[in-house]
Amino acid sequence: MLLLLLLLLPPFLLLLLLLPPPLPLLRRRLSWLASLQHRAAWRALGWAAAWQQRRLEQSTLDAGQTQQQALRWCLQGAQGSRCPLMGSTDTSTFRTHLPLTDTSQEEERQGQLLPPTATQYHGEVSLQATLLGLEALGKAFPEVQAPRSTARVTPSSPWPCPLAWLCQALDQVSPPGAHDSRSLLLEALRHPGLRALEAGTAAELLDVFLGLEADGEELAEAIAAGNPGVPLPRRAAELRETLEQGPRGLALRLWPKLQVVVTLDAGGQAQAVAALGALWCQGLSFFSPAYAAAGGVVGLNLWPEEPRGRYLLPPGAPFVELLQVTKGAPEEAPSTVLLTEAQQGEEYELVLTDHASLTRCRLGDVVQVVGAYNQCPVVRFVRRLGQALSVRGEDIGEDTFSEALSRAVGQWPGAKLLDHSCVESSILDSSEGSAPHYEVFVTLRGLRNLSEQNRDKLDRCLQEVSPHYKSLRFRGSVGPARVHLVEQGAFRALRGALAACPTCPFPPEMPRVLRHRHLAQFLQRRVVS
């Protein structure tokens, strides 16, 4: 697909894009070439995005037919005994012969039929998200199109299909050969005129700002000494002065022209976005070009101006179905609907099938339909089913618990919530002699110790948001939630440990409920209050 885009470009435009960008030492002498390449890159981007927009319009105007083609693509890619349909592409036959599975069932098969992952395809949906996202970002914030106005501060990119050649031609701030957050941040700090800041996910960006506060003096010394680059003592002094003023509004003080923060939305990122927006990135817009569910890129964001992410579910490959979320006991044989059958206001779990692993995999990501784009639903992501708490069948969802925790922290004077994870007491064997309960680990800003009154407020807020939990607490079947304050950097270390795992998805999801004892003990060892 990418090769086709390049071949269709006008020859002169293609030549400009394929020329290597001028080396930093030659930038002044060849500034005209860099400027020409930059304009050509944005022109090529606009052309490619317009082409993808037309394809998106065509596919969403006849979503049923497009989904049928996506199903045919999935079935044609399957081989041998993994495809029991014998050439049939009828959706009813497909549903009958391939039962629904979930990610936990796939893990138990020890990799025989792995659930689809983001690394298994960088297909059209990834390319669409990148091209249309860049185009939409440029229209909403025209100043980000200027040379040297964007910097990425994490090794991972927020764009689902990173185009290295395009990023070079767009003249983004990036030190050559840098593959670590410190080097990327150091280069960004040297450029006070940035308009956009990029990071793989909001949680990664949160770690970057926490690291900036911890290592600020070391970074200032490197900038002053010109390691790397030319010495910038005045900029180093500005950095020291800015850090002394605290975290609130730090990004805008470091980069006064900054307008937008670009990160990739994925499971468990909402809390990091809230923390960044309340402190370091106060006053800035946030934009995510896509939502990456457990199986890869699923939703496209065509609306950068929206304060809360709204995502279009495209009808192309991989094949997406929707499973309605119902209260009470789950059905024995639940049925799915196609994108054209989604109802406004209803909540659905995403079901994904691709050609690499012919399984109808329930991803656990729950979406709510908030609109329509031609024949396809526009959704917002609500919660992950696998992140629910239940010690007596109460089923406290990820969104419900987050609401209760936010209420409780709001009653702790001066406290700002940065991160949290929960553990059911059975994981840590901490309910001996008492009723089962939740162990909650939090990182805060503005509060160093938790009083018993503060800890009790979380349990009261949980009772307010969940009548079932309140009933269990009244009967004594469930004990009060226990809250622990962990040291700064604990969750950054946890994310590092998770990212090092060979089976870690990309982008790495932030677990809010820990199911493995070694991960729970990882945080338990870092409790300070």
C-alpha positions as CSV (number, residue, x, y, z in Angstrom):
1,M,0.0,0.0,0.0
2,L,2.8,2.4,1.0
3,L,4.8,1.5,-2.2
4,L,1.7,2.2,-4.3
5,L,1.4,5.7,-2.8
6,L,5.0,6.5,-3.6
7,L,4.7,5.2,-7.2
8,L,1.7,7.4,-7.8
9,L,3.4,10.6,-6.7
10,P,4.5,13.1,-9.3
11,P,8.2,12.3,-10.2
12,F,9.6,15.6,-9.0
13,L,7.7,15.4,-5.8
14,L,8.9,11.8,-5.3
15,L,12.5,12.9,-6.0
16,L,12.3,15.6,-3.3
17,L,10.9,13.2,-0.7
18,L,13.6,10.5,-1.4
19,L,16.5,12.9,-1.1
20,P,18.1,12.6,2.3
21,P,17.4,15.5,4.6
22,P,20.4,17.9,4.9
23,L,22.8,17.1,7.7
24,P,22.6,19.6,10.7
25,L,25.9,21.1,9.8
26,L,24.7,21.9,6.3
27,R,21.3,23.0,7.3
28,R,22.0,26.7,7.0
29,R,23.6,26.4,3.6
30,L,20.9,24.0,2.3
31,S,18.0,25.6,4.1
32,W,16.3,26.1,0.7
33,L,16.4,22.4,0.1
34,A,15.1,21.5,3.5
35,S,12.3,24.0,3.1
36,L,11.4,22.6,-0.3
37,Q,11.4,19.0,1.1
38,H,9.2,20.1,3.9
39,R,6.6,21.7,1.7
40,A,6.7,18.7,-0.7
41,A,6.2,16.3,2.3
42,W,3.1,18.1,3.4
43,R,1.8,18.3,-0.1
44,A,2.4,14.5,-0.5
45,L,0.7,13.9,2.8
46,G,-2.3,15.9,1.8
47,W,-2.6,14.0,-1.5
48,A,-2.3,10.6,0.2
49,A,-4.7,11.6,2.9
50,A,-7.3,12.8,0.3
51,W,-6.9,9.4,-1.4
52,Q,-7.5,7.6,1.9
53,Q,-10.4,9.8,2.7
54,R,-12.1,8.9,-0.6
55,R,-11.5,5.2,0.1
56,L,-13.0,5.6,3.6
57,E,-16.0,7.4,2.2
58,Q,-16.6,4.6,-0.3
59,S,-16.2,1.8,2.3
60,T,-18.4,3.5,5.0
61,L,-21.2,4.3,2.5
62,D,-21.6,0.5,1.8
63,A,-20.3,-0.8,5.1
64,G,-22.1,-4.2,4.7
65,Q,-20.4,-5.0,1.4
66,T,-17.1,-3.8,2.8
67,Q,-17.4,-6.0,5.8
68,Q,-18.2,-9.0,3.6
69,Q,-15.0,-8.3,1.7
70,A,-13.1,-8.1,5.0
71,L,-14.5,-11.5,6.0
72,R,-13.6,-13.0,2.7
73,W,-10.0,-11.7,3.1
74,C,-9.8,-13.3,6.6
75,L,-11.0,-16.7,5.4
76,Q,-8.8,-16.7,2.3
77,G,-5.8,-16.1,4.6
78,A,-6.5,-19.1,6.8
79,Q,-5.0,-22.4,5.9
80,G,-5.7,-26.1,6.4
81,S,-7.7,-27.3,9.4
82,R,-7.9,-23.8,10.8
83,C,-10.6,-22.9,8.2
84,P,-13.6,-25.3,8.6
85,L,-15.9,-23.2,6.3
86,M,-14.9,-24.9,3.0
87,G,-14.9,-21.7,1.0
88,S,-18.1,-20.2,2.4
89,T,-18.1,-16.5,3.3
90,D,-21.7,-16.2,4.6
91,T,-21.7,-14.4,8.0
92,S,-24.3,-16.8,9.5
93,T,-22.2,-19.8,8.6
94,F,-19.1,-18.1,9.8
95,R,-20.7,-17.4,13.2
96,T,-22.0,-21.0,13.5
97,H,-18.7,-22.7,12.7
98,L,-16.4,-20.4,14.6
99,P,-17.5,-19.9,18.3
100,L,-16.5,-16.8,20.2
101,T,-13.3,-17.0,22.3
102,D,-11.7,-14.6,24.6
103,T,-8.0,-13.7,25.1
104,S,-7.7,-15.8,28.2
105,Q,-8.8,-18.9,26.3
106,E,-6.3,-18.1,23.6
107,E,-3.5,-17.8,26.1
108,E,-4.3,-21.2,27.5
109,R,-3.7,-22.7,24.0
110,Q,0.0,-21.8,24.5
111,G,0.2,-19.8,21.3
112,Q,-1.5,-22.3,18.9
113,L,-4.1,-19.8,17.8
114,L,-2.9,-16.5,19.2
115,P,-5.4,-13.6,19.4
116,P,-4.6,-11.0,16.8
117,T,-2.0,-8.5,17.8
118,A,-1.0,-5.1,16.6
119,T,2.3,-6.4,15.3
120,Q,0.6,-9.0,13.0
121,Y,-0.8,-6.4,10.6
122,H,0.0,-2.9,9.7
123,G,-2.7,-2.8,7.1
124,E,-4.9,-0.2,5.6
125,V,-6.6,0.8,8.9
126,S,-3.1,1.6,10.4
127,L,-2.2,3.6,7.3
128,Q,-5.6,5.4,7.3
129,A,-5.2,6.3,11.0
130,T,-1.8,7.8,10.4
131,L,-2.5,9.7,7.2
132,L,-5.9,11.0,8.1
133,G,-4.7,11.8,11.6
134,L,-1.8,13.9,10.4
135,E,-4.0,15.7,7.9
136,A,-6.7,16.4,10.6
137,L,-4.0,17.5,13.1
138,G,-2.6,19.9,10.5
139,K,-6.0,21.4,9.8
140,A,-6.9,21.8,13.5
141,F,-3.4,23.2,14.4
142,P,-1.9,24.7,11.3
143,E,1.3,25.9,13.1
144,V,2.4,22.3,13.7
145,Q,3.2,22.2,10.0
146,A,6.1,24.5,10.4
147,P,9.6,23.0,10.3
148,R,11.1,21.9,13.6
149,S,7.8,22.4,15.4
150,T,7.2,18.8,16.5
151,A,9.2,16.6,18.8
152,R,8.7,13.0,20.0
153,V,10.0,12.3,23.5
154,T,9.5,8.5,23.6
155,P,11.0,5.7,21.5
156,S,7.5,4.6,20.5
157,S,5.4,6.7,18.2
158,P,1.7,7.6,18.6
159,W,1.2,7.0,14.9
160,P,-0.1,3.4,14.2
161,C,1.9,3.2,11.0
162,P,5.1,5.3,11.5
163,L,6.5,6.6,8.2
164,A,10.1,7.3,8.9
165,W,10.8,8.9,5.5
166,L,7.8,11.2,6.0
167,C,8.9,12.3,9.5
168,Q,12.3,13.1,8.2
169,A,10.9,15.2,5.3
170,L,8.5,16.9,7.8
171,D,11.7,18.0,9.6
172,Q,10.7,16.9,13.1
173,V,13.0,17.6,16.0
174,S,14.9,14.3,16.5
175,P,18.5,13.6,17.3
176,P,20.1,11.1,14.8
177,G,20.2,7.6,16.1
178,A,18.4,8.3,19.4
179,H,16.4,5.4,20.8
180,D,15.8,6.3,24.4
181,S,13.5,8.8,26.1
182,R,16.3,10.8,27.7
183,S,18.1,11.6,24.5
184,L,14.7,12.5,22.8
185,L,13.7,14.7,25.7
186,L,17.1,16.4,25.8
187,E,16.7,17.4,22.1
188,A,13.2,18.6,22.7
189,L,14.3,20.8,25.6
190,R,16.8,22.5,23.3
191,H,14.0,23.8,21.1
192,P,11.7,26.3,22.9
193,G,9.6,26.9,19.8
194,L,7.8,23.5,19.7
195,R,4.1,23.5,18.7
196,A,3.4,19.8,19.2
197,L,4.7,17.1,21.6
198,E,4.5,13.4,20.7
199,A,4.7,10.3,22.9
200,G,3.7,6.7,22.4
201,T,1.0,6.8,25.1
202,A,-0.1,9.2,27.8
203,A,1.4,6.9,30.5
204,E,4.8,7.0,28.8
205,L,4.5,10.8,28.6
206,L,3.7,10.9,32.3
207,D,6.9,8.9,33.0
208,V,8.8,11.4,30.8
209,F,7.7,14.4,32.9
210,L,8.3,12.6,36.2
211,G,11.8,11.7,34.9
212,L,12.3,15.4,33.9
213,E,11.5,16.5,37.5
214,A,13.8,13.9,39.0
215,D,16.7,14.5,36.6
216,G,16.2,18.1,35.8
217,E,19.6,19.3,37.1
218,E,21.4,16.7,35.1
219,L,19.6,17.6,31.9
220,A,20.2,21.3,32.5
221,E,24.0,20.6,32.8
222,A,24.0,18.6,29.6
223,I,22.3,21.5,27.7
224,A,24.6,24.0,29.2
225,A,27.7,21.9,28.3
226,G,26.4,21.2,24.8
227,N,26.3,17.4,25.3
228,P,25.2,16.9,22.6
229,G,25.1,19.9,20.3
230,V,26.3,23.4,20.9
231,P,26.3,24.8,24.5
232,L,23.1,26.6,25.4
233,P,23.7,28.1,28.9
234,R,20.7,30.5,28.7
235,R,18.3,27.6,27.8
236,A,19.8,25.6,30.7
237,A,19.1,28.5,33.1
238,E,15.5,28.7,31.8
239,L,15.0,25.0,32.4
240,R,16.2,25.3,36.0
241,E,14.0,28.3,36.7
242,T,11.0,26.6,35.1
243,L,11.4,23.4,37.2
244,E,11.6,25.4,40.4
245,Q,8.1,26.7,39.8
246,G,6.5,23.3,40.1
247,P,4.7,20.9,37.7
248,R,1.5,22.9,37.0
249,G,1.7,24.3,33.5
250,L,5.3,23.1,33.1
251,A,5.0,22.2,29.4
252,L,3.8,25.6,28.4
253,R,6.5,27.3,30.4
254,L,9.2,25.2,28.7
255,W,7.6,25.6,25.3
256,P,5.5,28.8,25.3
257,K,4.1,28.1,21.7
258,L,3.1,24.5,22.4
259,Q,-0.5,23.7,21.4
260,V,-1.2,20.0,21.3
261,V,0.0,16.7,22.8
262,V,-0.3,13.7,20.5
263,T,-0.5,10.2,22.1
264,L,-2.0,6.9,21.1
265,D,-5.1,6.0,23.0
266,A,-5.1,2.4,24.5
267,G,-6.4,0.6,27.5
268,G,-5.9,2.3,30.8
269,Q,-4.6,5.6,29.5
270,A,-7.5,7.9,30.6
271,Q,-6.0,8.4,34.1
272,A,-2.6,9.5,32.7
273,V,-4.3,12.0,30.4
274,A,-6.2,13.4,33.3
275,A,-3.1,13.7,35.4
276,L,-1.1,15.4,32.6
277,G,-4.0,17.8,31.9
278,A,-4.3,18.8,35.5
279,L,-0.6,19.4,36.0
280,W,2.3,19.3,33.5
281,C,0.2,19.8,30.3
282,Q,-2.4,22.1,31.8
283,G,-3.9,24.3,29.0
284,L,-3.0,22.1,26.1
285,S,-5.1,20.0,23.8
286,F,-4.7,16.3,23.6
287,F,-5.1,14.3,20.3
288,S,-5.0,10.6,19.7
289,P,-5.0,9.5,16.0
290,A,-6.6,6.1,16.8
291,Y,-7.7,3.8,19.5
292,A,-5.5,0.6,19.7
293,A,-7.5,-2.2,21.3
294,A,-6.0,-5.5,22.4
295,G,-6.0,-6.7,18.8
296,G,-4.4,-3.6,17.2
297,V,-5.8,-0.5,15.6
298,V,-9.6,-0.4,15.7
299,G,-10.9,3.1,15.9
300,L,-10.0,6.2,13.7
301,N,-10.1,9.7,15.2
302,L,-11.1,12.2,12.6
303,W,-12.0,14.9,15.1
304,P,-8.9,16.5,16.8
305,E,-11.0,19.3,18.3
306,E,-13.1,16.9,20.4
307,P,-12.1,17.1,24.1
308,R,-12.9,13.4,24.6
309,G,-11.9,10.8,22.0
310,R,-14.5,9.8,19.5
311,Y,-13.5,7.0,17.1
312,L,-14.9,5.7,13.9
313,L,-15.0,1.9,13.6
314,P,-14.0,1.3,9.9
315,P,-15.6,-1.6,8.0
316,G,-12.5,-3.0,6.4
317,A,-10.1,-5.7,7.5
318,P,-9.6,-7.0,10.1
319,F,-13.2,-8.2,10.5
320,V,-15.0,-6.5,13.4
321,E,-18.2,-7.6,15.2
322,L,-20.0,-6.1,18.1
323,L,-21.3,-8.1,21.1
324,Q,-24.0,-6.3,23.1
325,V,-23.1,-5.9,26.8
326,T,-26.0,-6.9,29.0
327,K,-26.5,-6.7,32.7
328,G,-26.9,-9.9,34.8
329,A,-25.8,-13.4,33.9
330,P,-24.2,-13.7,30.4
331,E,-26.0,-15.6,27.7
332,E,-24.8,-19.2,26.9
333,A,-24.5,-18.5,23.2
334,P,-24.4,-14.7,22.7
335,S,-24.9,-13.4,19.2
336,T,-23.0,-10.5,17.6
337,V,-24.1,-7.8,15.2
338,L,-22.3,-6.1,12.3
339,L,-21.2,-2.5,12.3
340,T,-24.3,-1.4,10.3
341,E,-26.6,-2.9,13.0
342,A,-25.1,-1.0,15.9
343,Q,-27.7,1.1,17.9
344,Q,-27.1,4.6,19.2
345,G,-26.5,4.7,23.0
346,E,-25.8,0.9,23.4
347,E,-22.7,-0.6,24.7
348,Y,-20.8,-3.4,22.9
349,E,-17.8,-5.5,23.3
350,L,-15.4,-5.6,20.3
351,V,-14.9,-9.0,18.6
352,L,-12.0,-9.2,16.2
353,T,-11.0,-11.7,13.5
354,D,-8.1,-11.4,11.1
355,H,-6.4,-13.7,8.6
356,A,-3.3,-14.5,10.7
357,S,-5.4,-16.2,13.5
358,L,-8.8,-17.3,12.4
359,T,-10.4,-16.9,15.8
360,R,-13.4,-14.7,16.7
361,C,-11.6,-13.2,19.7
362,R,-13.5,-11.1,22.3
363,L,-11.1,-8.3,23.1
364,G,-12.8,-7.2,26.3
365,D,-12.9,-3.6,25.2
366,V,-16.3,-2.1,25.7
367,V,-17.5,0.8,23.5
368,Q,-20.6,3.0,23.5
369,V,-22.1,4.1,20.2
370,V,-22.3,8.0,20.3
371,G,-22.9,8.7,16.6
372,A,-22.6,7.6,13.1
373,Y,-20.4,8.2,10.1
374,N,-22.3,7.2,7.0
375,Q,-23.2,3.5,7.8
376,C,-20.6,3.0,10.5
377,P,-20.8,3.7,14.2
378,V,-18.8,6.4,16.0
379,V,-17.9,5.2,19.5
380,R,-16.2,6.2,22.7
381,F,-14.3,3.6,24.7
382,V,-15.8,2.9,28.1
383,R,-13.9,0.2,29.9
384,R,-12.1,-3.2,29.7
385,L,-14.1,-6.2,30.9
386,G,-10.9,-7.9,32.1
387,Q,-10.2,-5.0,34.5
388,A,-13.2,-5.6,36.8
389,L,-12.9,-6.4,40.5
390,S,-14.9,-9.1,42.1
391,V,-14.3,-10.9,45.4
392,R,-18.0,-11.9,46.0
393,G,-19.5,-11.6,42.6
394,E,-20.0,-7.8,42.8
395,D,-18.2,-7.0,39.5
396,I,-16.9,-3.5,40.0
397,G,-16.1,-2.3,36.5
398,E,-12.9,-0.3,35.5
399,D,-14.9,2.8,34.9
400,T,-16.9,2.5,38.1
401,F,-13.9,2.0,40.3
402,S,-12.1,4.9,38.6
403,E,-15.1,7.1,39.4
404,A,-15.1,6.1,43.0
405,L,-11.3,6.6,43.3
406,S,-11.5,10.1,41.7
407,R,-14.2,11.1,44.2
408,A,-12.2,9.9,47.1
409,V,-9.0,11.6,46.0
410,G,-11.0,14.8,45.4
411,Q,-11.7,14.8,49.2
412,W,-8.0,14.4,50.1
413,P,-6.7,18.0,50.6
414,G,-4.1,19.0,48.0
415,A,-3.9,15.5,46.4
416,K,-3.7,14.8,42.7
417,L,-4.0,11.2,41.5
418,L,-1.2,10.1,39.1
419,D,-1.6,6.3,38.9
420,H,-3.2,3.4,40.5
421,S,-3.6,-0.4,40.4
422,C,-5.8,-2.8,42.4
423,V,-5.4,-6.4,43.6
424,E,-8.0,-8.7,44.9
425,S,-6.9,-9.9,48.4
426,S,-6.8,-13.5,47.4
427,I,-3.8,-12.8,45.0
428,L,-1.7,-11.6,48.0
429,D,-3.3,-13.9,50.6
430,S,-4.0,-10.8,52.6
431,S,-7.5,-11.7,53.7
432,E,-6.5,-14.3,56.3
433,G,-8.7,-13.7,59.4
434,S,-10.8,-11.1,57.6
435,A,-13.3,-10.8,54.8
436,P,-12.0,-10.6,51.2
437,H,-11.3,-7.1,50.0
438,Y,-9.4,-4.9,47.5
439,E,-5.8,-3.8,47.9
440,V,-5.4,-0.4,46.1
441,F,-1.9,1.0,45.3
442,V,-1.8,4.7,44.3
443,T,0.8,7.4,43.4
444,L,-0.1,10.9,44.4
445,R,1.2,14.4,44.0
446,G,0.6,16.9,46.9
447,L,0.1,14.3,49.6
448,R,2.9,12.3,51.3
449,N,1.0,10.3,53.9
450,L,-2.5,8.8,54.0
451,S,-4.5,9.1,57.2
452,E,-7.0,6.5,58.2
453,Q,-9.8,9.1,57.4
454,N,-8.4,9.4,53.8
455,R,-8.3,5.6,53.4
456,D,-11.9,5.2,54.6
457,K,-13.2,7.7,52.1
458,L,-12.4,5.3,49.2
459,D,-14.6,2.6,50.7
460,R,-17.4,5.1,51.2
461,C,-17.2,6.3,47.6
462,L,-17.3,2.7,46.4
463,Q,-20.5,2.1,48.3
464,E,-21.9,5.3,46.7
465,V,-21.3,4.1,43.1
466,S,-22.1,0.4,43.6
467,P,-25.2,-0.6,45.5
468,H,-24.2,-4.3,45.3
469,Y,-20.8,-3.5,46.9
470,K,-22.7,-1.5,49.6
471,S,-24.9,-4.4,50.4
472,L,-22.0,-6.8,50.7
473,R,-20.2,-4.4,53.0
474,F,-23.3,-4.0,55.1
475,R,-23.5,-7.8,55.6
476,G,-19.8,-8.1,56.2
477,S,-19.2,-10.3,53.2
478,V,-16.6,-7.9,51.9
479,G,-14.0,-6.0,53.9
480,P,-13.1,-2.4,53.5
481,A,-10.7,-1.5,50.7
482,R,-7.2,-1.0,51.8
483,V,-5.3,1.9,50.2
484,H,-1.5,2.0,50.0
485,L,0.7,5.0,48.8
486,V,3.7,3.8,46.7
487,E,6.9,5.7,46.0
488,Q,7.3,8.0,43.0
489,G,8.5,5.9,40.0
490,A,6.9,2.7,41.2
491,F,4.4,2.6,38.3
492,R,7.1,3.7,35.8
493,A,9.1,0.6,36.9
494,L,6.0,-1.6,36.7
495,R,5.4,-0.4,33.1
496,G,9.1,-1.1,32.3
497,A,8.7,-4.7,33.7
498,L,5.5,-5.2,31.7
499,A,7.1,-3.9,28.5
500,A,10.0,-6.3,28.9
501,C,7.6,-9.2,28.8
502,P,7.8,-11.0,25.4
503,T,4.0,-11.3,25.2
504,C,3.4,-7.6,25.9
505,P,1.0,-6.1,23.4
506,F,1.8,-2.9,21.6
507,P,0.9,-0.3,22.6
508,P,1.4,-1.7,26.2
509,E,-1.9,-1.6,28.1
510,M,-1.8,-0.2,31.6
511,P,-3.4,-2.8,33.9
512,R,-5.6,-1.4,36.6
513,V,-6.3,-4.8,38.1
514,L,-3.2,-7.0,38.7
515,R,-3.9,-10.8,38.3
516,H,-0.4,-12.1,39.0
517,R,1.2,-12.2,42.4
518,H,4.6,-11.2,41.3
519,L,3.3,-7.9,39.9
520,A,1.3,-7.2,43.0
521,Q,4.3,-7.9,45.1
522,F,6.3,-5.6,42.8
523,L,4.1,-2.6,44.0
524,Q,3.8,-4.0,47.6
525,R,7.6,-3.7,48.0
526,R,7.4,0.0,47.1
527,V,4.7,1.1,49.6
528,V,5.7,4.1,51.7
529,S,2.4,4.8,53.5
